[in-house]
Amino acid sequence: MKEAILYQKLTEEYVQCAVCSHRCVIMEGNRGICGVRENRQGILYALNYGKTVSAAVDPIEKKPLYHFLPGTSIYSFAAAGCNLRCSWCQNWEISQSPKPDRPIEGAEIPPEEHVWRAIEYDCPAIAYTYSEPTIFLEYALATMKLAREKGLKNVWVTNGYMSKETLDTIIPYLDAANVDYKGPNDGAYEKYCGGRAEPIMDNLKYLHEAGVHLEITTLVVPGVNDKPDQLEKIAHFIATELDSNVPWHISRFFPAWKMLDTPVTPLKTLEMAREIGIREGLKHIHIGNV
């Protein structure tokens, strides 16, 4: 447990978290939407600091990053919690486990240990992944600073729903990011994820303008974001608001969590998305999970 770095005291009973775009106003004794930030007597604490719920060495292409340190291994870890609740979440056991006020799971591993492991396993980079790094910002940031000192690269695999304050905090230490961009502002985020598209679109532009290596993943879910016009809007946004060189990963959906009855994404849908991306001028399109 550690005091949060981005919050404001409103009254004796209320604080406002500034780590993500929800900007939760939290009453004393309660937690934010993420389930891991709690107001205790007017101080906001990150309950998941130092608690690793998952760690592994992965190929960097699994993040997925295809155009950043290709062919290398990357040390990856996560703390529990998430600021969204996507109905198809593949890692819901760890992303949703603390909600609304359950104990925070995880092994006590200090930032120094993660950096040592990355070096020991000959990994040139560390990924903050599996759940959502935004909501373990303090833990990630401490590790990122140590990693930078040791010459390692830092990678965030994120839903992109962080605040500008969080971006300004991490960008000096952030080398690359894969952002999960689920689709245009058509209500899908509100219905299935408990968020909004606009902050993510703004953050994608902010990251790109800051010079962070950026790749984008779209999980194509039947009945959610698989219509031609939706995919056209995604590809058009990447090509025109970002850059046609930004890689687009079109990922196949498999039933999970609350969408066990939803069918697997047909290959022809993914191929259609790729053709749409080509027409929009995208130069690096990758189909995944096939």
C-alpha positions as CSV (number, residue, x, y, z in Angstrom):
1,M,0.0,0.0,0.0
2,K,1.3,3.4,-0.9
3,E,-0.1,6.9,-1.1
4,A,-1.3,7.8,-4.6
5,I,0.6,10.4,-6.5
6,L,-2.2,11.9,-8.5
7,Y,-5.2,13.0,-6.5
8,Q,-6.8,16.0,-4.9
9,K,-8.3,16.4,-1.4
10,L,-11.8,17.9,-1.8
11,T,-13.1,17.9,1.7
12,E,-12.5,16.0,4.9
13,E,-14.4,13.1,3.5
14,Y,-13.9,13.2,-0.3
15,V,-10.9,13.0,-2.6
16,Q,-10.7,13.0,-6.4
17,C,-8.4,10.6,-8.2
18,A,-6.6,11.9,-11.3
19,V,-5.0,8.8,-12.5
20,C,-7.5,8.0,-15.3
21,S,-10.3,9.6,-17.2
22,H,-13.0,8.5,-14.8
23,R,-11.6,11.0,-12.3
24,C,-13.5,9.3,-9.5
25,V,-14.7,11.3,-6.5
26,I,-14.2,8.9,-3.6
27,M,-15.8,9.1,-0.2
28,E,-13.8,8.1,2.9
29,G,-13.6,4.3,3.2
30,N,-14.5,3.7,-0.4
31,R,-12.6,2.8,-3.5
32,G,-12.6,4.0,-7.1
33,I,-14.0,2.2,-10.1
34,C,-10.7,0.3,-10.5
35,G,-11.1,-1.4,-7.1
36,V,-7.6,-0.7,-6.0
37,R,-7.5,3.0,-4.9
38,E,-9.1,3.7,-1.6
39,N,-9.7,6.8,0.5
40,R,-8.5,6.3,4.0
41,Q,-9.1,9.3,6.2
42,G,-8.6,11.8,3.4
43,I,-5.6,10.1,1.9
44,L,-5.9,8.1,-1.3
45,Y,-3.9,4.9,-1.3
46,A,-2.8,2.6,-4.1
47,L,-3.6,-0.8,-2.4
48,N,-1.9,-2.8,-5.1
49,Y,1.5,-1.2,-4.8
50,G,4.3,-3.9,-4.7
51,K,1.8,-6.7,-5.2
52,T,2.5,-8.7,-8.4
53,V,-0.4,-10.8,-9.5
54,S,1.3,-12.2,-12.7
55,A,4.8,-12.2,-14.1
56,A,6.4,-13.9,-17.1
57,V,8.9,-13.7,-19.9
58,D,7.2,-13.3,-23.2
59,P,8.2,-12.8,-26.8
60,I,7.7,-9.1,-27.5
61,E,5.4,-10.0,-30.4
62,K,2.9,-11.3,-27.8
63,K,2.3,-7.8,-26.5
64,P,1.7,-7.3,-29.5
65,L,4.6,-5.2,-30.7
66,Y,6.0,-6.2,-34.1
67,H,8.1,-3.1,-34.8
68,F,9.8,-2.5,-31.5
69,L,12.8,-4.7,-30.5
70,P,11.5,-7.5,-32.8
71,G,12.7,-11.0,-32.0
72,T,13.5,-10.2,-28.3
73,S,12.0,-11.4,-25.1
74,I,10.3,-9.0,-22.7
75,Y,9.9,-9.3,-18.9
76,S,6.2,-8.7,-18.1
77,F,4.3,-8.2,-14.9
78,A,1.0,-6.9,-13.6
79,A,-0.8,-5.8,-10.4
80,A,-4.5,-6.6,-9.9
81,G,-7.3,-4.2,-11.0
82,C,-8.6,-2.3,-14.1
83,N,-10.4,1.0,-14.7
84,L,-12.6,-0.6,-17.4
85,R,-14.9,-3.7,-17.3
86,C,-14.8,-5.0,-20.9
87,S,-17.4,-7.8,-21.2
88,W,-14.9,-10.0,-23.2
89,C,-11.9,-9.5,-20.9
90,Q,-9.4,-12.4,-21.3
91,N,-7.8,-11.6,-18.0
92,W,-10.9,-10.9,-15.9
93,E,-9.7,-13.1,-13.1
94,I,-7.0,-10.5,-12.2
95,S,-8.4,-7.3,-13.8
96,Q,-11.7,-7.5,-11.9
97,S,-10.7,-9.5,-8.8
98,P,-10.5,-6.5,-6.4
99,K,-13.9,-5.1,-7.2
100,P,-15.7,-3.6,-5.4
101,D,-13.8,-4.1,-2.1
102,R,-12.2,-7.5,-2.1
103,P,-8.7,-8.2,-0.8
104,I,-5.9,-7.3,-3.2
105,E,-4.1,-10.4,-4.4
106,G,-0.5,-10.7,-5.4
107,A,3.0,-11.6,-4.3
108,E,5.2,-8.9,-2.6
109,I,7.8,-8.1,-5.2
110,P,9.6,-4.8,-5.1
111,P,10.5,-2.8,-8.2
112,E,14.2,-3.6,-7.8
113,E,13.4,-7.3,-8.1
114,H,11.5,-6.8,-11.4
115,V,14.5,-5.0,-12.9
116,W,16.9,-7.6,-11.6
117,R,14.8,-10.4,-13.2
118,A,14.6,-8.6,-16.5
119,I,18.4,-8.3,-16.6
120,E,18.9,-11.9,-15.3
121,Y,16.6,-13.3,-18.0
122,D,18.4,-11.2,-20.7
123,C,15.3,-9.1,-21.5
124,P,16.1,-5.6,-23.0
125,A,12.7,-4.3,-21.9
126,I,9.9,-4.5,-19.3
127,A,6.2,-4.6,-20.1
128,Y,3.6,-3.4,-17.7
129,T,0.7,-5.5,-19.0
130,Y,-1.9,-8.3,-18.4
131,S,-4.2,-6.0,-16.4
132,E,-4.1,-2.2,-16.7
133,P,-0.8,-0.4,-15.8
134,T,-2.6,2.9,-15.3
135,I,-4.1,1.7,-12.0
136,F,-0.8,0.5,-10.7
137,L,0.9,3.7,-11.8
138,E,3.0,4.2,-8.6
139,Y,4.3,0.6,-8.8
140,A,5.0,0.8,-12.6
141,L,6.6,4.3,-12.3
142,A,9.1,3.2,-9.6
143,T,10.0,0.2,-11.8
144,M,10.3,2.3,-14.9
145,K,12.7,4.7,-13.3
146,L,15.0,1.9,-12.1
147,A,14.7,0.2,-15.5
148,R,15.8,3.4,-17.3
149,E,18.8,3.7,-15.0
150,K,19.8,0.2,-16.0
151,G,19.4,0.8,-19.7
152,L,16.2,-1.2,-20.1
153,K,13.2,0.0,-22.2
154,N,9.7,0.4,-20.8
155,V,6.5,-0.7,-22.6
156,W,2.9,-0.2,-21.6
157,V,0.2,-2.5,-22.9
158,T,-2.9,-0.4,-22.0
159,N,-6.5,0.4,-22.7
160,G,-5.5,4.0,-23.1
161,Y,-8.0,5.4,-20.5
162,M,-5.4,7.2,-18.4
163,S,-5.5,10.9,-17.6
164,K,-3.2,13.5,-19.2
165,E,-1.5,13.8,-15.8
166,T,-0.6,10.1,-15.9
167,L,0.8,10.5,-19.4
168,D,2.9,13.4,-18.4
169,T,4.2,11.4,-15.5
170,I,5.2,8.3,-17.5
171,I,6.2,9.7,-20.9
172,P,9.7,10.7,-19.8
173,Y,10.4,7.0,-19.0
174,L,8.1,5.3,-21.7
175,D,9.6,3.9,-24.8
176,A,6.7,2.1,-26.5
177,A,3.0,1.3,-26.0
178,N,0.4,-0.9,-27.5
179,V,-3.0,0.7,-27.0
180,D,-6.2,-1.3,-27.2
181,Y,-8.5,0.9,-29.3
182,K,-11.9,-0.8,-29.6
183,G,-13.7,1.5,-31.9
184,P,-15.2,4.9,-32.7
185,N,-17.6,6.9,-30.5
186,D,-20.7,4.8,-31.2
187,G,-21.7,3.7,-27.7
188,A,-19.7,0.4,-27.6
189,Y,-17.3,1.7,-24.9
190,E,-20.3,2.8,-22.7
191,K,-22.2,-0.4,-23.2
192,Y,-19.5,-3.0,-22.9
193,C,-16.6,-1.4,-21.1
194,G,-17.8,1.3,-18.8
195,G,-15.8,4.1,-20.5
196,R,-15.8,6.4,-23.5
197,A,-13.9,6.5,-26.8
198,E,-12.9,10.2,-26.8
199,P,-10.3,10.1,-24.0
200,I,-8.6,7.1,-25.7
201,M,-8.5,8.8,-29.1
202,D,-7.0,12.0,-27.5
203,N,-4.4,9.9,-25.6
204,L,-3.4,8.1,-28.8
205,K,-2.7,11.5,-30.4
206,Y,-0.8,12.7,-27.3
207,L,1.4,9.6,-27.2
208,H,2.1,9.8,-30.9
209,E,3.0,13.5,-30.7
210,A,5.3,12.8,-27.8
211,G,7.4,10.4,-29.9
212,V,6.5,7.2,-28.0
213,H,6.6,4.2,-30.3
214,L,2.9,3.3,-30.8
215,E,1.1,0.2,-32.0
216,I,-2.7,-0.2,-31.9
217,T,-4.7,-3.4,-31.3
218,T,-8.4,-3.7,-32.1
219,L,-10.1,-6.9,-30.8
220,V,-12.9,-7.4,-33.4
221,V,-15.9,-8.7,-31.5
222,P,-18.9,-10.0,-33.4
223,G,-21.9,-7.7,-32.9
224,V,-19.8,-5.1,-31.1
225,N,-17.3,-3.5,-33.6
226,D,-17.3,-5.8,-36.6
227,K,-19.3,-3.7,-39.1
228,P,-17.5,-2.2,-42.1
229,D,-18.3,1.4,-41.2
230,Q,-17.0,0.9,-37.7
231,L,-13.7,-0.7,-39.0
232,E,-13.4,2.1,-41.5
233,K,-13.6,4.7,-38.8
234,I,-10.9,3.0,-36.8
235,A,-8.6,2.7,-39.8
236,H,-9.3,6.2,-40.9
237,F,-8.5,7.6,-37.5
238,I,-5.2,5.9,-37.4
239,A,-4.3,7.0,-40.9
240,T,-5.3,10.6,-40.6
241,E,-5.2,11.6,-36.9
242,L,-2.0,9.6,-36.2
243,D,0.2,8.2,-39.0
244,S,-0.2,5.6,-41.8
245,N,3.0,4.0,-40.4
246,V,1.4,3.2,-37.0
247,P,0.9,-0.6,-37.0
248,W,-2.6,-1.8,-36.6
249,H,-3.2,-5.3,-35.0
250,I,-6.5,-6.8,-35.9
251,S,-7.2,-9.4,-33.2
252,R,-9.6,-12.4,-33.3
253,F,-12.1,-12.6,-30.5
254,F,-12.6,-15.9,-28.5
255,P,-15.5,-16.3,-26.0
256,A,-14.5,-15.1,-22.5
257,W,-16.0,-13.8,-19.2
258,K,-19.5,-12.3,-19.9
259,M,-19.5,-13.2,-23.6
260,L,-19.2,-16.9,-23.6
261,D,-22.1,-17.3,-26.0
262,T,-20.6,-14.9,-28.6
263,P,-19.1,-16.7,-31.6
264,V,-15.4,-16.6,-32.5
265,T,-14.7,-13.8,-35.0
266,P,-14.9,-15.3,-38.5
267,L,-11.6,-15.1,-40.5
268,K,-13.5,-13.3,-43.3
269,T,-14.3,-10.5,-40.9
270,L,-10.6,-10.0,-40.1
271,E,-9.7,-10.2,-43.7
272,M,-12.3,-7.5,-44.5
273,A,-10.8,-5.3,-41.8
274,R,-7.3,-5.8,-43.3
275,E,-8.7,-4.7,-46.7
276,I,-10.3,-1.7,-45.2
277,G,-7.0,-0.7,-43.5
278,I,-5.2,-1.1,-46.9
279,R,-7.7,1.1,-48.6
280,E,-7.2,3.7,-45.8
281,G,-3.5,3.7,-46.5
282,L,-2.2,1.9,-43.4
283,K,1.2,0.4,-44.1
284,H,1.5,-2.2,-41.3
285,I,-1.5,-4.4,-40.7
286,H,-1.3,-7.6,-38.7
287,I,-4.0,-10.2,-38.1
288,G,-3.6,-11.9,-34.7
289,N,-5.1,-14.8,-32.7
290,V,-5.6,-16.9,-35.7
